[in-house]
Amino acid sequence: MITVNAIGDTCPLPVVKAKNAIKELNGAGTVEVLVDNEIAVQNLAKMAKQKGYGCKSSKVSSSEFHVTLEIGEASAATGVEDIPEVCAVVPGHKKNVVVAINSQRMGHGHDELGAVLMKGFIFALTQQDVLPTTVLFYNGGANLTIEGSASLEDLKNLEAQGVEIMTCGTCLNYYNVSDKLAVGEVTNMYAIVEKLTQADLVVMP
């Protein structure tokens, strides 16, 4: 078993360290990752699910969690590298459009106007003939996916139509609203970078 100490590390380091440890196994085995917050636990569990690894976690104290990843022979044989995605758009297929929202307001100038514009922008997204594949929320934008957000119903509408709604876990932690996420899922910087770099078009209001 390989033990990885990721306590104190911010996203995406726990996931990156876990992947590096899995490489070191050179086959089936166990990797235990020590982290200090539930968001990191969720990110590791999500990675394990995507890769087909066994995963269990335990809370040792209020600031320490142990995540155990079990890598079987079949998983080890396929390797731990991410499978490259083809970014070219096949004629007639939907483009991979990613919307990246980093603020509660749209544009610069008057804050109240900016908030109205952002609400209108998100509503307008729901009315498009071709919807985006993913909407990413980070920094101040993370506050748009929590309880009490004026755009919550529109975002739930998008999610119901198959649009991925993903909010930065580090940002939710920073604003102390991790327990108030009301739509979509928590994500990490590793996944955000993947979504942005693999998009055919990135829209930033």
Backbone as CSV, one residue per row, in Angstrom:
resi,resn,N_x,N_y,N_z,CA_x,CA_y,CA_z,C_x,C_y,C_z
1,MET,0.846,-1.198,0.000,0.000,0.000,0.000,0.879,1.245,0.000
2,ILE,0.469,2.237,-0.780,1.154,3.528,-0.810,0.272,4.550,-0.091
3,THR,0.849,5.283,0.844,0.117,6.328,1.561,0.559,7.688,1.061
4,VAL,-0.411,8.510,0.716,-0.148,9.849,0.185,-0.669,10.878,1.182
5,ASN,0.179,11.777,1.627,-0.229,12.841,2.542,-0.564,14.092,1.735
6,ALA,-1.863,14.355,1.593,-2.310,15.543,0.867,-2.995,16.526,1.809
7,ILE,-2.745,16.388,3.099,-3.330,17.311,4.078,-2.723,18.702,3.873
8,GLY,-3.596,19.683,3.767,-3.139,21.051,3.536,-3.018,21.409,2.072
9,ASP,-3.154,20.405,1.197,-3.045,20.666,-0.245,-4.378,21.152,-0.795
10,THR,-4.308,22.139,-1.668,-5.516,22.643,-2.310,-5.737,21.931,-3.643
11,CYS,-6.957,21.967,-4.093,-7.334,21.375,-5.378,-6.462,21.964,-6.495
12,PRO,-5.947,21.160,-7.449,-6.246,19.737,-7.649,-5.168,18.797,-7.111
13,LEU,-4.316,19.265,-6.185,-3.157,18.472,-5.761,-3.503,17.093,-5.184
14,PRO,-4.559,16.942,-4.348,-4.848,15.591,-3.843,-5.100,14.579,-4.958
15,VAL,-5.843,14.984,-5.988,-6.122,14.083,-7.107,-4.848,13.802,-7.901
16,VAL,-4.054,14.832,-8.129,-2.805,14.660,-8.879,-1.857,13.725,-8.123
17,LYS,-1.722,13.931,-6.814,-0.849,13.072,-6.011,-1.341,11.624,-6.020
18,ALA,-2.665,11.449,-5.959,-3.226,10.096,-5.974,-2.906,9.407,-7.296
19,LYS,-3.045,10.126,-8.401,-2.757,9.536,-9.715,-1.285,9.158,-9.833
20,ASN,-0.407,9.997,-9.307,1.023,9.679,-9.361,1.347,8.444,-8.534
21,ALA,0.680,8.309,-7.378,0.902,7.131,-6.531,0.404,5.861,-7.221
22,ILE,-0.715,5.976,-7.926,-1.259,4.814,-8.646,-0.276,4.357,-9.721
23,LYS,0.375,5.321,-10.370,1.385,4.968,-11.368,2.521,4.174,-10.728
24,GLU,2.894,4.576,-9.507,4.003,3.917,-8.817,3.686,2.460,-8.473
25,LEU,2.405,2.117,-8.385,2.035,0.739,-8.050,2.522,-0.248,-9.107
26,ASN,2.505,0.215,-10.381,2.880,-0.671,-11.496,2.043,-1.951,-11.503
27,GLY,0.778,-1.818,-11.190,-0.114,-2.981,-11.156,-1.207,-2.763,-10.135
28,ALA,-1.844,-3.868,-9.736,-2.911,-3.768,-8.754,-2.345,-3.410,-7.389
29,GLY,-3.163,-2.791,-6.562,-2.705,-2.431,-5.233,-3.624,-1.420,-4.581
30,THR,-3.147,-0.846,-3.486,-3.957,0.084,-2.696,-3.213,1.398,-2.500
31,VAL,-3.945,2.496,-2.659,-3.398,3.826,-2.386,-4.303,4.488,-1.354
32,GLU,-3.702,4.930,-0.252,-4.453,5.637,0.778,-4.062,7.108,0.731
33,VAL,-5.061,7.978,0.611,-4.810,9.415,0.510,-5.350,10.109,1.756
34,LEU,-4.505,10.882,2.410,-4.914,11.632,3.597,-5.227,13.068,3.196
35,VAL,-6.443,13.515,3.488,-6.856,14.879,3.127,-7.531,15.531,4.333
36,ASP,-7.790,16.836,4.221,-8.341,17.544,5.381,-9.699,18.194,5.139
37,ASN,-10.375,17.826,4.041,-11.701,18.389,3.801,-12.544,17.458,2.943
38,GLU,-13.861,17.598,3.065,-14.783,16.698,2.375,-14.798,16.901,0.865
39,ILE,-14.483,18.110,0.419,-14.445,18.366,-1.023,-13.370,17.502,-1.670
40,ALA,-12.215,17.395,-1.028,-11.141,16.550,-1.552,-11.576,15.092,-1.588
41,VAL,-12.324,14.668,-0.565,-12.852,13.290,-0.539,-13.758,13.065,-1.742
42,GLN,-14.647,14.013,-2.012,-15.570,13.900,-3.142,-14.826,13.853,-4.471
43,ASN,-13.795,14.687,-4.600,-13.020,14.718,-5.842,-12.306,13.392,-6.081
44,LEU,-11.752,12.808,-5.025,-11.064,11.528,-5.155,-12.058,10.412,-5.481
45,ALA,-13.224,10.457,-4.859,-14.245,9.440,-5.130,-14.731,9.531,-6.575
46,LYS,-14.842,10.754,-7.068,-15.281,10.959,-8.443,-14.241,10.411,-9.428
47,MET,-12.975,10.676,-9.140,-11.907,10.160,-9.986,-11.905,8.634,-9.982
48,ALA,-12.101,8.039,-8.792,-12.120,6.581,-8.671,-13.276,5.984,-9.481
49,LYS,-14.425,6.633,-9.416,-15.583,6.145,-10.167,-15.322,6.185,-11.668
50,GLN,-14.712,7.270,-12.118,-14.401,7.412,-13.544,-13.419,6.350,-14.010
51,LYS,-12.478,5.967,-13.141,-11.432,5.022,-13.511,-11.795,3.573,-13.216
52,GLY,-12.884,3.376,-12.471,-13.265,2.013,-12.141,-12.513,1.435,-10.953
53,TYR,-12.008,2.292,-10.060,-11.305,1.827,-8.866,-12.301,1.648,-7.730
54,GLY,-11.972,0.773,-6.778,-12.733,0.709,-5.554,-12.379,1.909,-4.701
55,CYS,-13.327,2.401,-3.926,-13.059,3.597,-3.128,-13.882,3.570,-1.847
56,LYS,-13.229,3.830,-0.726,-13.938,4.008,0.533,-13.225,5.092,1.328
57,SER,-13.980,5.773,2.170,-13.399,6.866,2.932,-13.825,6.776,4.387
58,SER,-13.003,7.345,5.249,-13.326,7.383,6.672,-12.915,8.733,7.240
59,LYS,-13.705,9.218,8.181,-13.434,10.499,8.829,-12.708,10.227,10.135
60,VAL,-11.450,10.594,10.201,-10.631,10.348,11.382,-10.861,11.433,12.439
61,SER,-10.992,12.668,11.978,-11.291,13.798,12.864,-11.958,14.874,12.026
62,SER,-12.249,16.002,12.630,-12.915,17.073,11.886,-12.044,17.635,10.775
63,SER,-10.734,17.360,10.857,-9.823,17.908,9.851,-8.940,16.838,9.209
64,GLU,-9.372,15.578,9.294,-8.599,14.526,8.636,-9.515,13.411,8.136
65,PHE,-9.344,13.101,6.851,-10.105,12.041,6.205,-9.123,11.104,5.511
66,HIS,-9.427,9.812,5.505,-8.615,8.842,4.794,-9.437,8.270,3.641
67,VAL,-8.908,8.373,2.438,-9.573,7.824,1.260,-8.721,6.673,0.730
68,THR,-9.316,5.482,0.663,-8.596,4.297,0.215,-9.048,3.912,-1.187
69,LEU,-8.107,3.862,-2.102,-8.385,3.497,-3.492,-7.838,2.104,-3.761
70,GLU,-8.697,1.221,-4.250,-8.299,-0.150,-4.577,-8.212,-0.285,-6.091
71,ILE,-7.014,-0.533,-6.585,-6.799,-0.663,-8.027,-6.658,-2.150,-8.340
72,GLY,-7.608,-2.686,-9.114,-7.586,-4.104,-9.453,-6.716,-4.381,-10.654
73,GLU,-6.551,-5.681,-10.958,-5.711,-6.094,-12.089,-6.212,-5.501,-13.401
74,ALA,-7.536,-5.525,-13.605,-8.095,-5.023,-14.868,-7.839,-3.539,-15.030
75,SER,-8.041,-2.791,-13.936,-7.816,-1.345,-13.989,-6.346,-1.038,-14.223
76,ALA,-5.464,-1.784,-13.552,-4.030,-1.550,-13.692,-3.559,-1.852,-15.104
77,ALA,-4.159,-2.860,-15.701,-3.746,-3.256,-17.046,-4.057,-2.183,-18.073
78,THR,-5.118,-1.414,-17.827,-5.504,-0.375,-18.776,-4.705,0.897,-18.575
79,GLY,-3.962,0.974,-17.466,-3.168,2.171,-17.194,-3.999,3.227,-16.514
80,VAL,-3.343,4.244,-15.989,-4.058,5.275,-15.247,-4.072,6.608,-15.979
81,GLU,-3.490,6.640,-17.155,-3.507,7.891,-17.907,-4.918,8.181,-18.416
82,ASP,-5.255,9.430,-18.511,-6.543,9.788,-19.083,-6.555,9.432,-20.563
83,ILE,-7.677,8.901,-21.023,-7.812,8.577,-22.435,-8.068,9.870,-23.200
84,PRO,-7.227,10.200,-24.160,-7.407,11.456,-24.886,-8.765,11.504,-25.586
85,GLU,-9.410,12.626,-25.532,-10.677,12.789,-26.229,-10.411,13.491,-27.556
86,VAL,-11.146,13.069,-28.558,-11.006,13.691,-29.868,-11.790,14.988,-29.857
87,CYS,-11.116,16.082,-30.138,-11.766,17.389,-30.056,-12.379,17.828,-31.373
88,ALA,-11.979,17.170,-32.454,-12.542,17.557,-33.752,-14.040,17.310,-33.762
89,VAL,-14.773,18.206,-34.380,-16.224,18.092,-34.437,-16.630,17.368,-35.715
90,VAL,-17.352,16.288,-35.547,-17.841,15.550,-36.704,-19.012,16.314,-37.292
91,PRO,-19.049,16.529,-38.609,-20.145,17.270,-39.227,-21.499,16.722,-38.791
92,GLY,-22.382,17.635,-38.390,-23.715,17.222,-37.987,-23.816,16.913,-36.506
93,HIS,-22.683,16.821,-35.803,-22.704,16.551,-34.371,-22.667,17.859,-33.599
94,LYS,-23.222,17.812,-32.392,-23.266,18.989,-31.541,-21.860,19.393,-31.098
95,LYS,-21.570,20.695,-31.141,-20.282,21.192,-30.658,-20.225,21.110,-29.147
96,ASN,-19.014,20.961,-28.648,-18.790,20.938,-27.206,-18.577,22.380,-26.741
97,VAL,-19.664,23.018,-26.313,-19.615,24.416,-25.885,-19.591,24.465,-24.361
98,VAL,-18.601,25.160,-23.818,-18.465,25.309,-22.368,-18.634,26.782,-22.007
99,VAL,-19.519,27.051,-21.058,-19.711,28.411,-20.552,-18.992,28.503,-19.208
100,ALA,-18.112,29.485,-19.067,-17.333,29.665,-17.839,-17.758,30.963,-17.161
101,ILE,-18.304,30.847,-15.959,-18.823,32.015,-15.237,-18.007,32.217,-13.962
102,ASN,-17.322,33.361,-13.869,-16.425,33.595,-12.739,-16.868,34.731,-11.820
103,SER,-18.124,35.170,-11.975,-18.619,36.268,-11.147,-20.133,36.189,-11.032
104,GLN,-20.681,36.822,-10.004,-22.134,36.918,-9.874,-22.691,38.001,-10.784
105,ARG,-21.785,38.789,-11.365,-22.221,39.923,-12.182,-21.624,39.823,-13.575
106,MET,-22.305,40.393,-14.526,-21.838,40.384,-15.914,-21.307,41.769,-16.265
107,GLY,-20.043,41.822,-16.664,-19.446,43.095,-17.047,-18.984,43.911,-15.852
108,HIS,-18.489,45.099,-16.139,-17.962,45.991,-15.107,-18.713,47.319,-15.153
109,GLY,-18.842,47.929,-13.982,-19.545,49.205,-13.915,-20.423,49.226,-12.682
110,HIS,-21.722,49.053,-12.879,-22.672,49.084,-11.765,-22.982,47.663,-11.319
111,ASP,-22.762,47.365,-10.028,-22.936,46.007,-9.518,-24.373,45.500,-9.658
112,GLU,-25.331,46.350,-9.341,-26.737,45.920,-9.427,-27.114,45.606,-10.867
113,LEU,-26.669,46.437,-11.781,-26.921,46.186,-13.202,-26.229,44.894,-13.635
114,GLY,-25.000,44.692,-13.173,-24.268,43.487,-13.526,-24.985,42.221,-13.081
115,ALA,-25.607,42.275,-11.882,-26.348,41.124,-11.378,-27.583,40.847,-12.229
116,VAL,-28.261,41.920,-12.637,-29.443,41.776,-13.506,-29.039,41.169,-14.848
117,LEU,-27.924,41.651,-15.384,-27.449,41.145,-16.676,-27.077,39.657,-16.583
118,MET,-26.429,39.257,-15.490,-26.044,37.854,-15.338,-27.277,36.965,-15.232
119,LYS,-28.274,37.414,-14.485,-29.512,36.642,-14.379,-30.149,36.491,-15.756
120,GLY,-30.146,37.587,-16.523,-30.703,37.541,-17.872,-29.901,36.632,-18.786
121,PHE,-28.584,36.641,-18.643,-27.716,35.794,-19.463,-28.016,34.318,-19.221
122,ILE,-28.114,33.929,-17.934,-28.369,32.526,-17.614,-29.755,32.101,-18.094
123,PHE,-30.744,32.996,-17.944,-32.070,32.671,-18.479,-32.011,32.496,-19.993
124,ALA,-31.282,33.383,-20.671,-31.175,33.306,-22.128,-30.533,31.991,-22.564
125,LEU,-29.615,31.462,-21.739,-29.011,30.169,-22.061,-30.076,29.076,-22.164
126,THR,-31.065,29.145,-21.276,-32.114,28.112,-21.267,-32.974,28.160,-22.517
127,GLN,-32.951,29.289,-23.226,-33.813,29.480,-24.387,-33.129,29.188,-25.716
128,GLN,-31.856,28.806,-25.668,-31.119,28.558,-26.910,-31.548,27.244,-27.561
129,ASP,-31.553,27.233,-28.882,-31.884,25.998,-29.610,-30.834,24.927,-29.354
130,VAL,-29.576,25.340,-29.264,-28.489,24.414,-28.957,-27.897,24.817,-27.608
131,LEU,-28.052,23.950,-26.629,-27.593,24.251,-25.282,-26.098,23.944,-25.132
132,PRO,-25.425,24.614,-24.204,-24.016,24.275,-23.951,-23.897,22.874,-23.365
133,THR,-22.738,22.294,-23.476,-22.485,20.985,-22.876,-22.299,21.123,-21.369
134,THR,-21.569,22.157,-20.967,-21.201,22.344,-19.561,-21.226,23.828,-19.210
135,VAL,-21.648,24.124,-17.982,-21.507,25.476,-17.445,-20.653,25.356,-16.183
136,LEU,-19.508,26.037,-16.191,-18.570,26.014,-15.068,-18.731,27.270,-14.223
137,PHE,-18.695,27.102,-12.908,-18.783,28.241,-11.992,-17.570,28.230,-11.074
138,TYR,-16.859,29.352,-11.007,-15.705,29.441,-10.127,-15.556,30.871,-9.619
139,ASN,-14.693,31.055,-8.614,-14.555,32.331,-7.919,-15.953,32.829,-7.515
140,GLY,-16.273,34.095,-7.739,-17.566,34.619,-7.316,-18.751,33.938,-7.972
141,GLY,-18.525,33.342,-9.133,-19.609,32.644,-9.828,-20.166,31.476,-9.039
142,ALA,-19.365,30.948,-8.101,-19.819,29.820,-7.285,-21.074,30.171,-6.481
143,ASN,-21.269,31.444,-6.197,-22.437,31.862,-5.418,-23.734,31.784,-6.207
144,LEU,-23.645,31.542,-7.505,-24.855,31.445,-8.328,-25.502,30.066,-8.267
145,THR,-24.773,29.068,-7.754,-25.320,27.709,-7.726,-25.763,27.278,-6.334
146,ILE,-25.795,28.211,-5.392,-26.147,27.856,-4.015,-27.584,28.288,-3.686
147,GLU,-28.047,27.831,-2.537,-29.389,28.193,-2.069,-29.554,29.715,-2.065
148,GLY,-30.716,30.169,-2.516,-31.000,31.604,-2.519,-30.592,32.330,-3.777
149,SER,-29.900,31.649,-4.693,-29.480,32.285,-5.942,-30.689,32.616,-6.806
150,ALA,-30.678,33.802,-7.397,-31.782,34.225,-8.262,-31.830,33.415,-9.559
151,SER,-30.748,32.718,-9.874,-30.682,31.948,-11.122,-30.874,30.448,-10.907
152,LEU,-31.227,30.061,-9.688,-31.285,28.640,-9.343,-32.254,27.858,-10.231
153,GLU,-33.447,28.378,-10.434,-34.440,27.653,-11.227,-33.996,27.502,-12.681
154,ASP,-33.378,28.546,-13.226,-32.881,28.467,-14.601,-31.770,27.428,-14.714
155,LEU,-30.907,27.364,-13.707,-29.820,26.380,-13.731,-30.357,24.962,-13.582
156,LYS,-31.382,24.796,-12.754,-32.012,23.477,-12.623,-32.678,23.073,-13.934
157,ASN,-33.220,24.054,-14.643,-33.823,23.817,-15.958,-32.766,23.310,-16.934
158,LEU,-31.603,23.968,-16.941,-30.508,23.538,-17.817,-30.053,22.124,-17.463
159,GLU,-29.900,21.865,-16.169,-29.452,20.536,-15.730,-30.455,19.455,-16.148
160,ALA,-31.744,19.768,-16.048,-32.789,18.813,-16.425,-32.740,18.487,-17.914
161,GLN,-32.174,19.418,-18.695,-32.063,19.200,-20.137,-30.712,18.584,-20.531
162,GLY,-29.944,18.163,-19.525,-28.704,17.454,-19.810,-27.437,18.277,-19.770
163,VAL,-27.530,19.545,-19.380,-26.340,20.394,-19.294,-25.624,20.122,-17.969
164,GLU,-24.307,19.910,-18.030,-23.517,19.730,-16.818,-23.374,21.068,-16.102
165,ILE,-23.700,21.097,-14.823,-23.496,22.285,-14.001,-22.419,21.922,-12.986
166,MET,-21.274,22.582,-13.059,-20.130,22.197,-12.234,-19.573,23.421,-11.499
167,THR,-19.435,23.296,-10.178,-18.957,24.410,-9.361,-17.655,24.043,-8.651
168,CYS,-16.714,24.951,-8.687,-15.398,24.769,-8.063,-15.519,24.546,-6.552
169,GLY,-15.014,23.397,-6.079,-15.079,23.081,-4.660,-14.241,23.993,-3.795
170,THR,-13.071,24.377,-4.288,-12.211,25.295,-3.538,-12.916,26.630,-3.331
171,CYS,-13.647,27.066,-4.331,-14.370,28.340,-4.251,-15.520,28.253,-3.248
172,LEU,-16.256,27.133,-3.272,-17.334,26.939,-2.300,-16.766,26.956,-0.882
173,ASN,-15.622,26.310,-0.702,-14.967,26.305,0.613,-14.567,27.715,1.026
174,TYR,-14.000,28.458,0.086,-13.508,29.810,0.385,-14.643,30.712,0.864
175,TYR,-15.803,30.595,0.213,-16.947,31.431,0.585,-17.788,30.808,1.714
176,ASN,-17.315,29.654,2.246,-18.021,28.959,3.338,-19.466,28.609,2.976
177,VAL,-19.668,28.127,1.752,-21.019,27.770,1.307,-21.068,26.346,0.740
178,SER,-20.113,25.513,1.125,-20.049,24.155,0.592,-21.333,23.375,0.858
179,ASP,-21.956,23.650,2.001,-23.179,22.914,2.361,-24.434,23.510,1.752
180,LYS,-24.285,24.556,0.939,-25.446,25.225,0.357,-25.577,25.004,-1.155
181,LEU,-24.696,24.196,-1.731,-24.795,23.916,-3.160,-26.164,23.323,-3.457
182,ALA,-26.877,23.897,-4.425,-28.265,23.496,-4.666,-28.515,22.958,-6.073
183,VAL,-27.503,22.980,-6.927,-27.691,22.461,-8.278,-26.333,21.997,-8.810
184,GLY,-26.347,20.934,-9.604,-25.122,20.455,-10.218,-24.223,19.731,-9.244
185,GLU,-22.933,19.701,-9.557,-21.973,18.952,-8.758,-20.735,19.776,-8.467
186,VAL,-20.019,19.342,-7.438,-18.748,19.979,-7.077,-17.655,19.450,-8.005
187,THR,-16.778,20.334,-8.431,-15.680,19.909,-9.297,-14.365,20.468,-8.768
188,ASN,-13.286,20.188,-9.480,-11.963,20.630,-9.049,-11.229,21.281,-10.216
189,MET,-10.076,21.888,-9.933,-9.363,22.625,-10.970,-8.884,21.711,-12.101
190,TYR,-8.522,20.492,-11.756,-8.088,19.534,-12.781,-9.199,19.333,-13.807
191,ALA,-10.433,19.101,-13.306,-11.573,18.879,-14.205,-11.938,20.152,-14.965
192,ILE,-11.830,21.318,-14.302,-12.140,22.586,-14.971,-11.209,22.810,-16.154
193,VAL,-9.917,22.563,-15.931,-8.942,22.730,-17.018,-9.246,21.754,-18.157
194,GLU,-9.600,20.519,-17.817,-9.950,19.535,-18.850,-11.131,20.024,-19.680
195,LYS,-12.171,20.498,-19.005,-13.366,20.962,-19.712,-13.029,22.124,-20.641
196,LEU,-12.226,23.066,-20.159,-11.897,24.245,-20.958,-11.002,23.893,-22.153
197,THR,-10.000,23.048,-21.923,-9.063,22.733,-23.000,-9.643,21.792,-24.041
198,GLN,-10.669,21.036,-23.679,-11.268,20.095,-24.623,-12.516,20.663,-25.306
199,ALA,-12.859,21.906,-24.981,-14.045,22.515,-25.578,-13.784,22.981,-26.999
200,ASP,-14.827,22.922,-27.821,-14.751,23.504,-29.147,-14.925,25.007,-29.072
201,LEU,-15.671,25.468,-28.060,-15.916,26.890,-27.887,-16.103,27.171,-26.405
202,VAL,-15.399,28.189,-25.892,-15.564,28.613,-24.503,-16.216,29.995,-24.505
203,VAL,-17.316,30.134,-23.775,-18.032,31.411,-23.674,-17.870,31.949,-22.263
204,MET,-17.405,33.197,-22.143,-17.237,33.823,-20.837,-18.008,35.141,-20.820
205,PRO,-19.153,35.172,-20.144,-19.963,36.409,-20.142,-19.295,37.542,-19.357
